[in-house]
């Protein structure tokens, strides 16, 4: 565990980076990037001029005249989307790599620390393709991805001191652009996700609601048009002042918006916590409703121990007060860590980077046999990455095709394929299941008489838990794998091959069975 470890919470709206240093003296966390806006501005005249982070956020409307503004990188990954800038098509991977490169340079310039590897926290519903493309983008930027962990698990670990005594916890992650809620259950050292929901609702929406409110008051007095009709510089300025006011009202009962020049006029506007609460109550209720829906989906409302609030927008007093009034009487504790609320996921990712931890399968991946028995390829509890090796199956009748049905332990179909075969009873089907480091679950299959025709099926999703204290390793399986070419392919037989892949006894047995 000793050394330097990095955790990166790669967000659609903001990105945070935390360094964990461990030595004989103890453990120390250092925030290297605290909610840096995930924004990139590329000048259109092919000059190579690039702006990043806060340089873009507070000039976003103004910069659109000369720059292409790139945002929501996580949403671009895995879609094949490109951006056309100066006649060139730039892929989502290249854009994300540029963002991470700028982030890495920013941290090096500010702290002197060079990040060359890290654990990334990502959304629970990030697809295998998105994980693969993020890994590739990070590599281009000079950052090796040690592992991925879900944002909810990382946030849970980042606030472990506050919630270690709770079994079932709802992670309420309200950031700048999205609201993500996961219900987690800790069993031993494993975290299992019971339910998840999300919606596009975040702090940026609240900034805009407040900006429109302030603008309407000024428009009535000075004859302005709509907020969107104001010059880009003025819109950026008012949004920046509203974000500051929102943050101040997380602690204070009154704030003042001092506008030096908005639409050519100066203005001072007082805003109380009650006015702010009334203004955003529809958004607060939407957030609370999503939490209720997620808890009902998890089916553990009565057993819930705590709600962990993370993400910058969870600092809003209106949502905290509503939750405390709603849940504390039911003995459900509302927990938030004042100093870690915005970097909890990055902190948790850094900690997980330093310890032996891994994903575990929470489902069986097996083959449905002709007698309806399920033959497991990968079983519950396997650490990821895992590999079943090739498992050999025999045909039960002469046919030109074999139907391969992959199921879980309950018989639920995960994938189905029809494999062309030669039609001999001595023919065998080799099947292999793997789950790689990017959580891609793949089934490969082929006939021993047609080895050139390999079928590959990617499972759309798999059930996983996260083990906080186990090193990932490929364990020996409890079933037969493929054997050496000179060993009988019949299950549990180690006799030497006599003919067609079988020992003398089993060759005669198969021949008799075929008759």
C-alpha positions in Angstrom: 0.0 0.0 0.0 3.0 2.3 0.4 3.7 4.9 -2.3 1.8 7.5 -4.2 -1.6 6.8 -5.7 -4.1 8.9 -7.7 -7.8 8.9 -8.0 -9.6 10.7 -10.8 -13.4 11.4 -10.7 -14.0 12.0 -14.4 -17.3 13.9 -14.5 -19.4 15.3 -17.3 -19.4 18.7 -15.7 -16.4 18.7 -13.3 -13.3 16.5 -12.8 -11.5 16.1 -9.5 -8.1 14.5 -8.8 -6.9 13.4 -5.4 -3.4 12.1 -4.4 -2.9 9.6 -1.6 0.5 9.3 -0.1 1.2 6.4 2.2 4.4 5.7 4.1 5.6 4.7 7.6 4.3 7.9 9.0 0.8 7.3 7.9 -1.7 8.3 5.1 -2.1 11.8 3.6 -4.7 12.9 1.0 -4.0 15.9 -1.2 -6.5 17.5 -3.5 -4.8 18.2 -6.8 -7.8 19.4 -8.8 -11.0 20.4 -7.0 -14.0 20.2 -9.3 -12.3 21.6 -12.4 -14.8 22.2 -15.1 -14.7 19.5 -17.8 -14.6 22.0 -20.6 -12.3 22.4 -23.6 -12.2 25.4 -26.0 -10.3 24.8 -29.3 -9.8 27.9 -31.5 -11.2 27.4 -35.0 -8.4 29.0 -37.0 -6.1 26.0 -36.6 -3.7 27.9 -34.4 -3.6 25.1 -31.8 -4.8 27.5 -29.1 -6.7 25.5 -26.4 -8.3 26.7 -23.3 -9.3 24.5 -20.4 -11.4 24.3 -17.3 -12.3 27.5 -15.5 -10.7 29.5 -18.3 -13.7 28.3 -20.4 -16.5 28.2 -17.8 -16.6 31.9 -17.0 -16.2 33.0 -20.6 -18.2 30.2 -22.3 -20.7 32.4 -24.1 -18.1 34.9 -25.1 -15.7 32.3 -26.5 -18.3 30.6 -28.8 -17.5 33.3 -31.4 -14.0 32.1 -32.0 -13.7 28.7 -30.3 -15.4 25.3 -30.5 -16.6 24.5 -26.9 -16.5 20.8 -26.0 -18.3 19.5 -23.0 -20.0 16.3 -21.7 -17.1 14.1 -22.6 -18.5 11.1 -20.9 -21.6 11.3 -23.0 -19.5 11.5 -26.2 -17.5 8.4 -25.4 -18.9 5.1 -26.8 -21.1 6.8 -29.3 -18.8 7.2 -32.3 -19.5 10.9 -32.2 -17.0 13.4 -33.7 -16.6 17.1 -33.7 -15.7 19.0 -36.9 -13.2 21.7 -36.2 -11.6 23.6 -39.1 -12.6 20.9 -41.6 -11.2 18.1 -39.5 -13.2 15.4 -37.8 -11.9 14.8 -34.2 -13.1 11.7 -32.4 -14.4 11.6 -28.9 -11.3 9.6 -27.9 -9.0 12.3 -29.2 -11.1 15.1 -27.5 -11.1 13.3 -24.2 -7.4 12.6 -24.5 -6.9 16.4 -25.0 -8.9 17.2 -22.0 -7.0 14.8 -19.8 -3.7 16.1 -21.2 -4.7 19.6 -20.3 -5.7 18.4 -16.8 -2.4 16.6 -16.4 -0.5 19.7 -17.5 -2.5 22.0 -15.2 -1.7 19.8 -12.2 2.0 19.6 -13.1 2.2 23.4 -13.4 0.3 24.0 -10.1 1.8 21.3 -7.9 4.8 19.8 -9.7 3.2 16.4 -9.6 3.1 14.3 -12.7 0.3 11.8 -13.0 1.2 8.8 -15.0 -1.3 6.2 -13.6 -4.6 6.4 -11.7 -7.8 4.7 -10.8 -10.8 6.4 -12.4 -14.3 6.6 -11.0 -17.0 6.3 -13.7 -20.8 6.1 -13.8 -22.3 2.8 -12.9 -24.0 2.5 -16.3 -20.8 3.2 -18.2 -20.7 0.7 -21.1 -17.8 -1.6 -21.9 -17.1 0.5 -25.0 -17.1 3.7 -23.0 -14.6 2.2 -20.5 -12.4 1.0 -23.3 -12.4 4.3 -25.1 -11.7 6.2 -21.8 -8.8 3.9 -21.2 -7.5 4.6 -24.7 -7.9 8.3 -24.3 -6.1 8.3 -20.9 -3.3 6.3 -22.5 -2.9 8.9 -25.3 -2.7 11.6 -22.5 0.1 9.6 -20.8 -2.1 8.2 -18.0 -2.3 4.5 -17.4 -5.7 3.4 -16.1 -5.0 1.0 -13.2 -8.7 0.2 -12.8 -12.2 1.6 -13.0 -14.6 1.8 -10.1 -18.2 3.1 -10.1 -18.7 6.6 -8.8 -21.1 5.5 -6.1 -18.6 2.9 -4.7 -15.8 5.4 -4.9 -17.9 8.0 -3.0 -18.9 5.4 -0.4 -15.2 4.6 0.2 -14.2 8.2 0.2 -16.6 8.8 3.1 -16.0 5.5 4.8 -15.2 7.0 8.2 -18.7 8.6 8.3 -20.7 5.5 7.2 -18.7 2.4 8.1 -21.3 1.3 10.7 -24.1 1.3 8.1 -25.1 -1.7 6.0 -27.5 -0.2 3.4 -26.7 3.3 2.1 -28.2 5.4 -0.6 -25.5 7.5 -2.3 -27.1 10.8 -3.4 -24.5 12.3 -5.9 -25.7 15.7 -7.1 -23.1 17.4 -9.3 -23.0 20.3 -11.7 -24.8 18.5 -14.5 -26.4 15.3 -13.3 -28.1 13.7 -10.3 -27.1 10.1 -9.8 -28.4 7.9 -7.0 -27.3 4.4 -6.1 -28.4 2.1 -3.3 -25.5 0.0 -1.9 -25.4 -2.8 0.5 -22.2 -3.8 2.3 -21.9 -7.6 3.0 -18.6 -8.4 4.6 -16.0 -6.7 2.4 -18.3 -6.6 -0.7 -20.4 -3.7 -1.9 -23.5 -4.7 -3.9 -25.5 -2.3 -5.9 -29.3 -2.8 -5.3 -30.6 -0.1 -7.6 -29.6 3.0 -9.5 -31.3 6.0 -11.1 -30.2 9.3 -12.7 -31.4 12.4 -14.5 -30.0 15.5 -16.1 -30.4 17.9 -13.2 -27.6 19.7 -11.5 -26.1 22.8 -10.1 -25.7 24.4 -13.6 -29.5 24.3 -14.0 -29.9 26.1 -10.6 -27.4 28.8 -11.6 -29.4 29.4 -14.8 -32.7 29.6 -12.9 -31.2 32.2 -10.5 -29.7 34.1 -13.4 -33.0 34.3 -15.2 -34.7 35.5 -12.0 -32.1 38.3 -11.5 -32.2 39.2 -15.1 -36.1 39.6 -15.1 -35.8 42.1 -12.3 -33.2 44.1 -14.1 -35.0 43.9 -17.5 -38.2 45.4 -16.0 -36.1 48.3 -14.7 -33.8 48.9 -17.6 -35.7 47.6 -20.6 -33.5 44.6 -21.4 -34.7 41.8 -23.7 -34.6 38.1 -22.7 -31.6 36.7 -20.9 -30.6 34.7 -24.0 -30.6 38.0 -26.0 -28.0 39.6 -23.8 -24.3 39.8 -25.0 -22.3 36.7 -24.3 -20.0 38.5 -22.0 -22.9 39.6 -19.8 -24.5 36.1 -19.7 -21.2 34.6 -18.5 -20.8 37.3 -15.9 -24.2 36.9 -14.4 -24.0 33.1 -14.4 -20.6 33.4 -12.5 -22.1 35.8 -9.9 -25.1 33.5 -9.4 -22.9 30.4 -8.8 -21.0 32.4 -6.2 -24.3 33.5 -4.6 -25.6 29.9 -4.6 -22.4 28.7 -2.8 -22.6 31.5 -0.2 -26.3 30.6 0.6 -25.1 27.1 1.5 -23.8 28.7 4.7 -25.3 32.2 5.0 -28.9 33.4 5.3 -28.3 36.4 3.0 -26.0 37.3 0.1 -25.5 40.2 -2.2 -25.0 40.1 -5.9 -22.8 43.1 -6.8 -23.0 43.5 -10.6 -20.4 46.0 -11.7 -21.6 46.1 -15.2 -24.5 44.0 -16.6 -26.0 45.3 -19.8 -24.1 48.6 -19.3 -25.5 49.2 -15.8 -24.4 48.5 -12.3 -26.7 46.9 -9.7 -26.8 45.4 -6.3 -29.3 42.7 -5.4 -29.9 41.1 -2.1 -31.0 37.5 -2.0 -32.2 35.7 1.1 -32.1 32.0 1.8 -35.9 31.9 1.8 -36.1 33.6 -1.6 -33.6 31.1 -3.0 -35.4 28.1 -1.5 -38.7 29.2 -3.0 -37.1 29.7 -6.3 -35.5 26.2 -6.6 -38.1 24.2 -4.7 -39.4 22.5 -8.0 -35.9 21.2 -8.6 -35.4 20.1 -5.0 -38.7 18.2 -5.2 -37.6 16.5 -8.4 -34.4 15.4 -6.8 -36.3 14.0 -3.7 -38.7 12.2 -6.0 -35.9 10.5 -7.8 -34.5 9.3 -4.5 -37.9 7.9 -3.4 -38.2 6.0 -6.8 -34.7 4.6 -6.4 -35.3 3.4 -2.8 -38.6 1.7 -3.9 -36.7 0.1 -6.8 -34.2 -1.3 -4.4 -36.9 -2.8 -2.3 -35.1 -1.9 1.0 -36.8 1.4 2.1 -37.5 0.0 5.6 -34.0 -1.4 6.0 -32.1 1.7 4.7 -29.6 3.0 7.3 -28.3 6.2 5.8 -28.3 8.6 2.8 -24.8 9.8 1.9 -24.8 13.2 0.2 -21.9 14.0 -2.1 -21.4 16.3 -5.1 -21.3 20.1 -5.0 -25.0 20.6 -5.4 -25.7 18.5 -2.3 -24.4 21.5 -0.3 -27.7 23.3 -1.1 -29.4 23.7 2.3 -32.9 23.3 0.9 -32.2 19.7 -0.2 -30.5 18.9 3.1 -33.2 20.3 5.2 -35.9 18.5 3.2 -34.1 15.2 3.6 -33.5 15.7 7.3 -37.2 16.4 7.8 -38.3 13.4 5.7 -35.8 10.7 6.7 -34.5 11.4 10.2 -37.9 10.6 11.8 -37.7 7.2 10.1 -34.3 6.6 11.7 -32.6 7.0 8.3 -29.5 9.2 8.9 -28.6 11.9 6.4 -24.7 12.0 6.2 -22.5 14.5 4.5 -18.8 15.2 4.9 -18.2 18.9 4.8 -14.6 18.8 3.5 -15.0 15.9 1.1 -18.4 16.5 -0.4 -17.1 17.5 -3.9 -14.1 15.2 -4.0 -15.4 12.1 -2.3 -15.3 9.9 -5.4 -11.8 11.0 -6.3 -10.7 10.4 -2.7 -12.3 6.9 -2.7 -10.7 6.1 -6.1 -7.3 7.1 -4.8 -7.7 4.8 -1.7 -8.9 1.9 -3.9 -5.8 2.4 -6.1 -3.7 1.7 -3.0 -5.3 -1.5 -1.8 -5.9 -5.0 -3.3 -9.5 -4.7 -4.4 -11.5 -6.1 -7.3 -14.9 -6.6 -8.9 -16.5 -9.9 -8.3 -19.1 -11.7 -10.4 -22.6 -11.8 -8.8 -24.0 -14.2 -11.3 -23.2 -17.5 -13.0 -22.4 -17.6 -16.7 -23.1 -21.1 -17.9 -24.2 -23.3 -20.8 -27.8 -24.8 -20.8 -27.4 -28.5 -21.6 -29.9 -30.6 -23.5 -31.2 -32.1 -20.3 -31.8 -28.5 -18.9 -28.8 -28.8 -16.5 -26.7 -25.6 -16.3 -23.0 -26.2 -16.7 -21.1 -23.2 -15.2 -18.3 -21.5 -17.2 -17.8 -18.7 -14.6 -19.4 -18.7 -11.2 -20.6 -16.3 -8.5 -17.6 -14.9 -6.6 -15.1 -15.0 -9.5 -12.7 -12.0 -9.3 -12.4 -9.9 -12.4 -10.7 -10.2 -14.8 -11.5 -13.9 -15.1 -11.3 -16.6 -17.7 -13.0 -20.0 -17.9 -10.5 -21.4 -20.4 -12.0 -23.6 -23.2 -14.6 -26.1 -22.0 -15.4 -29.0 -24.4 -18.9 -30.2 -25.0 -20.1 -33.2 -27.1 -23.0 -33.3 -29.6 -25.9 -35.5 -28.7 -27.2 -36.0 -32.2 -26.1 -35.7 -35.8 -26.9 -32.2 -37.1 -25.5 -29.5 -39.2 -25.9 -26.9 -36.4 -25.7 -26.7 -32.7 -27.8 -24.3 -30.6 -25.7 -22.7 -27.8 -27.7 -21.1 -25.0 -25.7 -19.1 -22.4 -27.7 -18.6 -19.1 -27.3 -17.4 -15.5 -27.9 -19.7 -12.5 -31.7 -19.0 -12.8 -31.9 -20.1 -16.4 -32.3 -16.5 -17.7 -30.9 -16.3 -21.2 -27.8 -14.1 -21.6 -27.2 -14.9 -25.2 -28.1 -17.5 -27.9 -26.2 -18.5 -31.0 -26.4 -21.2 -33.6 -23.0 -22.7 -34.5 -22.5 -24.6 -37.8 -21.0 -28.0 -37.3 -20.0 -30.9 -39.5 -22.6 -33.2 -38.0 -20.4 -36.0 -36.6 -21.0 -37.3 -33.1 -17.3 -37.4 -32.5 -17.3 -33.6 -33.0 -16.9 -31.3 -30.0 -17.9 -27.7 -29.3 -15.3 -25.6 -27.4 -16.8 -22.7 -25.4 -14.9 -20.1 -23.4 -16.1 -17.2 -21.2 -14.0 -14.2 -20.2 -14.6 -11.0 -18.3 -11.7 -8.5 -19.0 -10.4 -5.5 -17.1 -12.9 -3.2 -18.8 -15.8 -5.5 -17.6 -16.4 -6.9 -21.1 -18.1 -10.3 -20.8 -17.4 -12.3 -23.9 -18.4 -15.8 -25.0 -16.3 -17.5 -27.7 -17.3 -20.8 -29.3 -16.3 -23.1 -32.2 -16.5 -26.6 -33.5 -13.4 -28.8 -33.4 -14.2 -29.8 -36.9 -14.5 -26.1 -38.0 -11.9 -24.3 -35.8 -11.7 -21.5 -38.3 -15.3 -20.4 -37.6 -15.1 -18.8 -34.2 -18.2 -17.1 -32.9 -18.0 -14.2 -30.5 -20.8 -12.9 -28.4 -20.6 -9.9 -26.0 -23.0 -10.1 -23.1 -24.9 -6.8 -22.8 -24.5 -6.6 -19.0 -23.3 -8.6 -16.0 -24.0 -8.4 -12.3 -21.0 -7.3 -10.2 -20.1 -6.4 -6.7 -16.9 -4.7 -5.5 -14.7 -6.4 -3.0 -12.7 -3.8 -1.0 -10.1 -6.2 0.3 -9.3 -8.9 -2.3 -6.7 -9.0 -4.9 -8.0 -9.8 -8.4 -6.7 -13.2 -9.5 -7.8 -15.9 -11.8 -8.8 -18.9 -9.6 -8.7 -22.5 -10.7 -12.2 -23.5 -11.8 -14.2 -26.4 -10.4 -14.9 -27.9 -13.8 -13.1 -29.4 -16.8 -11.1 -27.1 -19.0 -9.7 -27.9 -22.4 -7.0 -30.6 -22.2 -3.8 -31.3 -24.0 -4.2 -32.7 -27.5 -3.0 -36.1 -26.5 -5.5 -36.5 -23.5 -9.0 -37.9 -23.9 -11.6 -35.1 -24.2 -14.2 -37.0 -22.2 -15.0 -35.3 -18.9 -12.9 -36.5 -16.0 -10.9 -38.9 -18.2 -7.1 -38.6 -18.4 -6.5 -41.5 -20.8 -4.3 -41.1 -23.9 -6.1 -40.3 -27.2 -6.8 -43.4 -29.3 -9.0 -41.9 -32.1 -11.1 -38.7 -32.8 -10.0 -37.1 -29.5 -11.1 -40.0 -27.3 -9.3 -42.8 -25.5 -10.0 -46.4 -26.6 -12.7 -46.9 -24.1 -14.6 -43.7 -24.7 -14.2 -43.9 -28.5 -16.0 -47.3 -28.4 -18.6 -45.8 -25.9 -19.4 -42.8 -28.3 -19.5 -45.2 -31.3 -22.0 -47.4 -29.5 -24.0 -44.5 -28.3 -24.3 -43.2 -31.9 -25.9 -46.4 -32.9 
